[in-house]
Amino acid sequence: MGGRHQVAGDGDTALALAAEQTPDVILLDLKLPGVDGIAVLAALKARDSAARVLVLTSATEPALASLALRSGAAGLLCKDVDPDALVHAIRSVHDGHLLLAAPRPRCSRSARSGAASR
């Protein structure tokens, strides 16, 4: 796992970068301008992308989590995850594991307002 990374501000850019860079792991938000995260997951799956996708989201609806996993996500975490736990999650997903955050009623206010960093 290298240290190089790219940041995409929307779903179309995420798909373009994934095709160009062929990353091992993608951190993906479900709420993106243009093409949303579920559509990005579906497109990556349709392309047979080898990238493992870890979804970071403020959405906690079980149906959305289930849809993300069915669409190809290898893991799902709340955006306000502790930085050390995020590093562990990235490594775990990279190693081929399925990762789910512990269920809770909602993410913290900072994650919902977009204050959490990528």
N, C-alpha and C positions, 0 to 999 in steps of 0.2 A: 504494500500500500504506500504509494508515494504521497508527497505533500503538496502537489500541484492541484489547484482548484480554479474553477471558473464560476461566475455568478450570472444567472439569467434572471431578468426582471419580469419575464412573461413566459407563457407556455410554448409559444412558437420558438423563442430563442433557446429555451431549455431543450427542445427536440433537436434543433440545429446543432447545438453544442454537443449533445449526446451522440449524434451521428458523426460529428467531426472529431471529437476527442476520445470516443469509446472509453468512458470512465468505468472503473470497477464499482463505485458506489455513487449514487445520486441522492442528495438531500432534497426533498420536494415538498412544497407547500401545496395543499389542495386548492386554495383560493388564489388563483393567479389571473392577471388580466388576459383577455383573449381566450386562448385555449386553457381550460382549467386543469388542475392536477389529475383528475380522474381520466380526462382525455389524453393527457401526456402518458399516464400509465398504460392506457389501452394502446396508444400508438407505439410505445416502446415494446409492448408485448407482441403486437402485430409484426414488428420488425425483427422479432427474435433477438432483441438486445440482451447481451450478457450482463448488463449493468444491474446491480442489486439496488433497489430503490427503498430508501428509508423516508417515510413521510413524517414531517414535522408539522403539526397543525394545532390550531386553537379549537377546532371543531371536535366535539366529544360525543356526537350522536353515534350510537352503535351501528345503525344502518350505514352510515357513511364510512365507518371503519371497515365494516364487512365488505362494502363495495370496493374500497381501496385495495383490500387484500385479494378479492376476486379479480381485480383489474391488474394485479401483478406486483403490488407492494410487498417487500420482504420484511417490513416492520413499520410500526406506527408509534410515534411518541408525541406528547404534548410539547409545544414550543418552549415552555418554561423549564424544560429538563435541565438538571444540573450539568455543567460543562463536562465534568469527569464522567458522568453517566452517558452523556452524548458520545464521548470518545469510545467508551466501552460498547455502546450500541452500534456505532459505525464499524468497529472491529468485528463484532458479533455477526452483523449482517454480511460484512465482507467475507467472513468465514463460512457463510452458507446457512446460518441459523435464521429462523423466523422470530421476530421480536415484537412483542406487544407491551405497551405501557400498562401499568396497573390501572384498572378502571377507577374513575373519580367523576364527580358530578360536573365539574367544569375546570378548565384551565385557569391559571391565575389571571388577574386583571392585566398585568404587563404583557402577557402573551396575546391576549385578546386585542390589545390596543396596538400590537405590532412592535412593542418595545424590545422584544427578545431578539437577539442577534442570530444571524444564520451561521 
